[in-house]
């Protein structure tokens, strides 16, 4: 059976029936995405890998409780979000989020020419410095929306906030980025 073309939810149904290979396919689909997401929260790559592995263990242990009529991605992101927050709580009293800028660059910037790669690297450096200046709640919503391409509804589910709050945070995050950008150009 070709599982590559099956939806996440179809794979979940197979995993719920005891087909371990189906859960392995879900891990393959989400591992890199969750690692990038985790780097936003934790600075040590070893910590991120460990926590992401725990995320998949928790997901596997709770796969029977997942409603396959719902979308899988918000569910796994919610488990990851909670795991990353818990990992931070173990390290510090107040969470400090670190974002991997590779996750913020829009796919449209990808091209194989050297000039575009140089410009992309410069854009990354600039965006990284700008993101560091944003509060964690704005950084996270920007990354979830623009890189992970989650919908407002999915972000609301992951963060457990109303959908209207997601829209407000995105708008405020864009305004804050614009303000940071304008301030940086005044200094030049």
PyMOL commands that set and color helices and strands:
alter all, ss='L'
color gray80, all
select helices_A, chain A and resi 8-16+20-39+45-65+72-91+101-103+107-109+114-132+136-147+152-159+163-187
alter helices_A, ss='H'
color red, helices_A
deselect
rebuild
show_as cartoon
